[in-house]
């Protein structure tokens, strides 16, 4: 492809697949310059990544066996016909599975819930004021990002990301442009991907191997970009369309590739202007060109990690802490089942004379035995004591509790599983929640830095590239914007502040009424009620367009004061006129030497 800033797969769909030619001539493909050298180095890099990942790969197998077997591939092999075989034979007690589901769902709801706002675009420099045009652009951009998230597969993909990161401690996420839904997300499973760290200890290289059928390869990359092997299968049609190939894929920093054995000569697979390069090719199959290559200015993938150690590219998660307990739980549950089985259906012994004779262990069945010798003819070999089952059940409950604690079930089911004295008010409840959520603080911060922030910026970049955003106003040309998150911890903190303000106002109202009744100064005069109400609205995520601005409030206050003044003047005018009439009558009736007081005043005025 000449334009390496776009890719064929951005437009892949059923309608595009329908426009692919029924047959394609398998002509001689002109080799792409330097591709043979690049292919050899890519294959070597893939092999090296596999060696470095081996210890994690083996560890993931144990985690998948006991917690999440459906999200792990031991080997990436094409055309496996055993994908539907049972994979959870090691799981007898599902406590671990349920705990993973609760933890992942709690993180998904708390960090990227589709039912409430979970991020905001804000001015990074609080001392710089932005005008109304800038605020309108920020609000419009937020609404468009939320709309894209809702109509794409973002939320379903994030649910899978959280499940993977809880079990394996790591989960990569790719965000591509998409013709139909603006964006499209892909979540590789454990065993498919390889990661490398950069000098800043963040993940800057992502490689994976996965299987695609011939039809999927043609759909994703276009028949003109496929190697002769795939083109031949496409031309055959029928069952050949279901034949799988292993596809290799890498996204890495776009540095130059050296031509081995050719001095200092080097080349770039994509233009130097791009910071990242992406290559797709058929693993282990030399060809004349890659399936796809393109460049990115910014990293198109993110990697969620629960916690990190030094320069390890792979993270560690809570299921690693609970693995031993889960193994113990499965073993004890199996032993408990054997105990109950021997209790209700014990192994039996019998006299030698009963050999080859009919015997029944079914309810109501009859076994005929000869007891003339005084011995039992049919008896249990040993008897288990039912009382011994009680400590086993108690220990199983303790182990289950430890697994749930490792996976923070008590955090996400805080109210449902609350024991002891119940909270007496909303403030106490929110403070209890905040105390529990503190244990998730490091993971939440790491997720916001490594996934949430880059994901939102990536989506805004795609919207801007597709010209779906308003032009930036001049006031934002030099302004710095940031993305802030409304995480579960911040929600709990805001809830505590919100409840405190509510309690303060309720107490203040009661004190105000008491002060007025006693003729004392109103204690509410010390509170800035306008500012407090705005803070309360912000803590409860009230949309900003539902509140009047300070300038609008001033205009409304002035209009209200003028209306009150006019009404007062209208009421006072008749009263003043009547007062004048009454005064004149009083003066006319008041007698002074020489006549009435009114006459004296009028006469005095005339004399003057």
N, C-alpha and C positions, 0 to 999 in steps of 0.2 A: 504494500500500500504506500502510495506517495505521501499522503497526509498522515503523518505519524501522531497527530494529536487526537485522532479519532480511531475507532475500531469497528470492524464489521459487526461484532457481537452486540454493540449498543443498540442495533436495530433488529436483533433476532426476534422472530415471532413466527407463528404459523403462516401468516400471510406472506412473510418474506421467504419462508421455506417453500411455499407453493410456487414462487417465481423462479426457483432454481431449475435449471434445465433438466429434463428427464434423463438425458445421457450427456456425457462430456467426453470429448475426444482426448485420449491419453497421448498427448503430443509431447515432444521433447521440451522439458521446462528449462529455460535458461537459468543456470545456477546464480543465486544471489551472491554478490561479491562478498568475500570474507565469511560467508555463513558456515563453511566447513570448519574453519578455525574456531568460530564462536560456538558452534554446536559441540565440539570436542571439549571446550572449556566449561560449557554449561553442564554437560554430562559428568565431568569430573567434579564440579562443584556440588552437584546433586548427590554423588556418591560420598563425598566428604561430609556433607550435611547429615547423611544417614548415619555415618559412623559416630559423629558427635552427639546425635540424638539417641543413640542406642539405649543408654541407661534410663532415660525418660520414657522411651517407647516400651521397654520391659515393665517399668513401674506402672505406666498407664494400663497395661494389660491386666494387672492385679486389681487396679481401681475399677476398671470396666467390669471385671468378672463379678465383683461384689456390689457395685453401685449402679452402673449404667452400661450394660453390655451392648445396647443398640447404637451407641455413639463411638464405636472404636473399630478400626480396621487393623488387623494384625499384619496382613500383607496386601499390597495393592496389586491384584492380579486380574487380568482381563478374562471375561467369559467364564466366570464362576457360576455354576448352576446350583450352588448350595446356599444362596443368600437367605433362603427362608427357613433354614435349619434352626432348631432351638438353640438359644444362646445364653439362657439364664438358669442353667441347671445348678449352678452353685448357690443360687439364692433360694433359701427355704423360708426365712423370715424377711418380710418386705419392709421392716422398719427403716432400713437405710434408704431404700428407694423413696419411701414417703417423706423422709426427712430432706432428701435432695430436692424433691418436688416443692416442699414447703419453703425451703431456703431460696431456691431459684425464683419461685413465684413472688416471694416477699421482696427480693431485690428488684425484680422486674417492675412490680407495682410501685416500689418506693423510689426508684431512680428514673425509670422511663415509662411512667404510666400513661396509657392512651386516653385516660379519662380526666386528666388534670394537667395544667401547665407544669413543666419540670425544668424549663430553662428560660432565660430572659437575655435579650441583647441590651447592654447598658453602656453608658459612657465610662470609659476606663479611668479618665481623669475627672474626679469629682469636683475639682475647683474650676473646671471649664464648663460654662453653661452652653447648652445647645438650644437652638431655636425650635419653634413649632414645626417647621418643615423637616428638621432632622428627627424630631420625635415621631412625626407621621411616617417617615421612611422606616424607622426602626420598628414601629408597630406593624406596618404593612409587611415588612420582611418576616417578622415573627409569625404572622398569620399564614403567610405562604409556606414557610418551612413546616409549620404544624399540618397544613393541608397536604403537603407532599408526604410527610411521615404517615399520615392516616391512610392515604390512598395506595401507598406502596407496601412492600412486605417488611417494613422496618420493624414494627412491633413484634411480629411473629419471629423474626430473626433474632431480635434482642432477647426474647424469651429463651431461645436455644443457646445464645451466648452465655447467659447467666447459668443455665444448667451445666454447660460444659466447664465454665470457670469454677463452679462449686466442686465438681468432681475432679477435674484434671488440673485445676489451677491456672489454665491457659485457654484462650479461645480467640483465634483471629477472625476478623470481619472485613470483607471487601465491599466497597461501595462503588458501583459503576453507574454511568449514565444509562438511561433507558428510554426508548422511544415511546413506549406506552404509559409508563408510570413515573417518568422523570428520573427516578433512581431505582436501582435494583441491588439488593444485598445478597451476599453469599457467605455461608458459615461452614468452612471445611471442618471435618470431624477429626478427632485425635487419630493419629496414624497416617494421615494424609499429608500433613504440612511439616515444614522445617523452618526454623527461625534463626536469625543472627542479630546480634546487638551492635550498635554503633559506638562511637567513642563517648557519647553522652549517656550510654547505657539504656537507650531506648531502642526499640526494634526498628531496624531500617531495611532489613532484607527478609522477604517472605518467598518461600518456594514450596510447591506441593506437587503431588502426583495423584491422579484420579482417573477413573475410567469413563469413557464416553462411547456411545454407539456410533456407527457410521452416520446414521440420520442426525444425531445430535452434533457431530463434528461438522457436517455440511450446514446445518442450521446455524451454528455458532460462528463459523469462520468463512463460509461461502465455498462453493465447489471450486472456484478458480484459485483458491489458496490451499487446497488440499493436495497431499502427495499422491503419486500414482496408485499406491495400494488402496487408499480410501476411494479414489475416483473409480477404480475398477469395481469395488464393492457397491458403490452407488449405482453404477451402470447395470450391475447384475440385478439389483432390486430384490424384492421378496425377503427371504430370511437373511440375506446378506446385510440388510439395513440394521439388523440387531447385533451384528458382530461388534465386539468391543475392542478398543485400543486404549492403552495407557497414555494419557496426555500429561506432559510435564509443563509447569507454569512457574515463572519467577518474576518478582518485582523487586528491583534492587537499585541502589544509587547508580547514576549514569556516568560511570567513569570509563576511561578508554580501555580497550582490550589490546593486549600486546600480541603481535604476530611472532610466535615462538620461532626461533631460528632465523629470523629475518631482521636482525639488528634492532634498532630502536623504533622501527616502524610500528604504528598502532592505528586503531580505528574505533569508531563509535557505531554501535548498532542503530541508534536513533540520534537525531541531531543533538549537538552539545547544549542547546538552549534549554533542554529538559533536565530537571533534577533527578528524575527517576525513569527507568526503562522497564518495560514489561514485554516478556517473550513467552509465547506458547509454541510447543513443538511435540512431536510424537517421541515418547521416551524410547531410547535405544535404537531408533530407526533413522539412519542417515537419510537426508533428503536434500533437495536443491534450495529450499527456503523454509523459513518457519511458518507455522500456521497463522501466526499473528505477531506483530510487533508494534509498539506504540510508545510514546513518551508522556510523562505527567510532570507538570510543574510542582505539584504537591503530592504527598504520599496518599495513594487511594485506599490504603488498608489501615486498620487499627488492630491492636492486640490487647484484649482484656486479660489482666493477670491479677490474681488474688493478692499475692505478695511476691517480692523479688529478693534475690540474694546475689550480691556482687554483680558480675557480668553474665550471669545465667540468663539466656534468652527465654527460658520457660519458667513459669511461675509455680508456686506451691499453693494448694488449696486445703480447705477444711476436711475434705474426705481423706486426705493423707493422714490427718490426725486420728480420724475415726476408723481407719482400715483395720487395725488390730481388734478393736471392739466389735466390728462387724464380723470378722472371722470367728471370734469367740461366740458371738450371738448365733451364727449359723450352726456351729458345732453343738452348742448347748440345745438349740431348738431341735436338732436332729436326735440328740440323746434323749431329750424329753419325749419325743415321738416314739423312740424305741422303748422307753420305759413304760409309756402308756400301752403300747402294743403288747409288751410282755405281761402287763398287768391284766389285760382283758383277753389275751390270747397267748398264754405262756407255752413254751416248748414242753411236750409231754413225754413221760416214760411209760413203758408197758411191760408185762410179763413176756417172756420169750414165747410162751404158748400162743400169744396173739399175733405172732408174725404171720404175715400173709392172710390174716383174718380181717374181715370188714371192720372198720373203725370210723367214727364220725366225731368231729369237733364242732359241728354246727348246732345252734340252739334247737333243742327238741330231737336231736339225733340220738340213736341208741348204739352202744357198743357192748357186746356180750363178752363177759370175762368170767374166768373160773377163779373163785376166791376160796376154794376148799382148802387150800394150803395155808390160809390165814393171811396172805399177803394182798396188798392192793393190786388190782389188775391194771389200773390206768391212773396215773398220778402226774402232777406237774413236777418237772425236774427241780425247779427252785421257785420260790414264791417271793415276789417283790413286795416291799412295804409301801402302801400308799402315802404314808406320812413322809417318806423320803422325797416325794414330789414337791412338797411345799418349799423347802429351801432352794430347789432348782428353779422354780417359778420366780421366787423372789430375786434370785441372782440374774435371771433373764431380764426382769424389769429394770434392775440397776444398770445392766449393760445397755439396754435400749435407751435409758435416760441419758447415759453418757454419749451415745451416738447423736441423740437429738440436741444435746448441749453443744457438741462439736459443730453441728450444722445450724446453730442459732435458732432452733425451733422455738425456744422460749422467748426469743426476741420478737419473732413475727407472729407468734400466737400468745402475746403477752396477756391479753384480756381473757382469752378462752381458757388458758391454763393457769390463771392467777390463783394462788393459794393463800390461805391465811386471811387477815383482815382486809376487806375490800377498800379501795380508795373512797375517801369521804367526799371528794369534790373533784371537779375537772382539773384544777391546778395540780393536785396530788397525782392524778392519773398521768398527766403529761410529763411530770417530773420523773415518774417511775419509768415511762417509756424512754425518756431521754437518757436515763441512767443505763438502761439495757442497750440502747443504740450506740453508746460510746465504744463498745467493743468492735463495732463495724466501721468506726471512723477511718482508720487507715485504708481499708479496702475501698470505701466510698471516695476518698480523696484520690486514690490511684486511678480508679475508674474514670473520674471526671477529667483527670489530666491526660490519660492515655487513650480514652475511647470517646467519651461524650463530647468534649471540646473539639477534637479533630473531626468527629463525625458531623457535627453541626456546621463547622467551617467548610467541610467538603461539600455538604449539601448546598450551602449558600454559594459556593464557587460554581457548582453545576447550574443552579438557578440563574446566576449572573451570566454564565456562558450561553445559556439558552435564551437569554434576554427576557426572562420572566420577572425580573425585579425592576422597580422604578429607578430612574436615574438618581444617583446620589446628589443631595442638595449641596450647594457650595459650602455650607457650614460644616459638613462632615469631611471635607477634603483634607483638613489637617487634624481632625479629631481622631482619637483612638477609641475603638470599641472593644468591649469584652463580652464574653458569654458567662453569665452566672447561672448557677444551678439551684433548683429547689429540691434538694435531696431529702431523704427521710429524716436525717439528723437535723437539717435546717428546718424542716416542717415541725419537728418536735420542739426545737428551740423557739420558733415563732409561735407555736401553740402556747408554750409557757408564758411568753411575753404577752400574747393576746389575752390569755386568761387573767394575767396580772392586771392588765389595763381594765378589763371588764370588772374585776373585783374592786379595783380602785374607784371606778365610776359608781358602782353600786353603793359602796361605803360612803363615797362623797355625797351621793344623793340623799342618803339617810341622814348624814350629818348636816347637810344644807337645810333639810326640812326641820330638824331639831333646832338649828340656830335661828331660823326665821321665827319659829314658835316662841323661842326665848328672847327674841329681840336682839340677838347677837349678830356680828358680821358674818356674812356667808363664807364658809371655808373654801368654796369652789373658786373664789376670786384668785387663789394662788395657782390655779391650773389653766394652762393654755388649751382650752377645749378643742379649738379648731385643729391645732397641731396634733393633739392626742387622737382625734378622730381620724385624721389622715394616716397617722401611724397605724391605727387599728385596722383601717381598710387595707393598707399595704401588707400587714402581717397576715391578713385573711385572703390575699390575692384578689382583691376587688379590682376589676378592670379600670385602668386609669381614665378611660373615656366615660365612666359612670360618675366621675367627680368633676365639679367645677374647678377651674384654675383660680389662682389668687386674684388675678385681674377680673375675672368674671364675678367672683364673690364680692369684690369692691364695688363693681357696677351695680350688682343686685342690692348691696347694702345702701348705696347712695339713693337708688330708686326707691327703696323701702323707706328711708328716712324722709325723702321728699314727699312721698305719699302720706306718711304719718303727719308731717308738718302741715300739708294742705288740709288733711282731715281735721286736724286740731284747729286750724284757722277757721274752717267752715263752722265748726262747733262753737268757737269763741265769738264769732262776729255777732250772732243774735244776742248772745249773753251781754256783750259790751253795749249793744244798742239799747237793750232793756235797762241796763244799769244806768245809762245816760238819761233815759226817760224818768226813771225813778228818782234820780238825783234832782232833775229839774222840778219834778212835782214836789219833792221835799223842800226845795228852796222857795218854791212859790207859796207853800203853805207856812213857811217860817216867817213870822212877823218881826220886823226891826223898826226902829224909829224912822219914820218917813215912808213906811210901806213894807213890802215883802223883801226877803233876802234876794230873791231872783231879780226883782225890780231894781234893788240897790246895785246888784252886780251889773245889770244891763245899763243902768243910769251911769254908773261909774265908768263903764267902757265908753259910753257916749261922751261923757265929760272928758275922758282922757283923749 
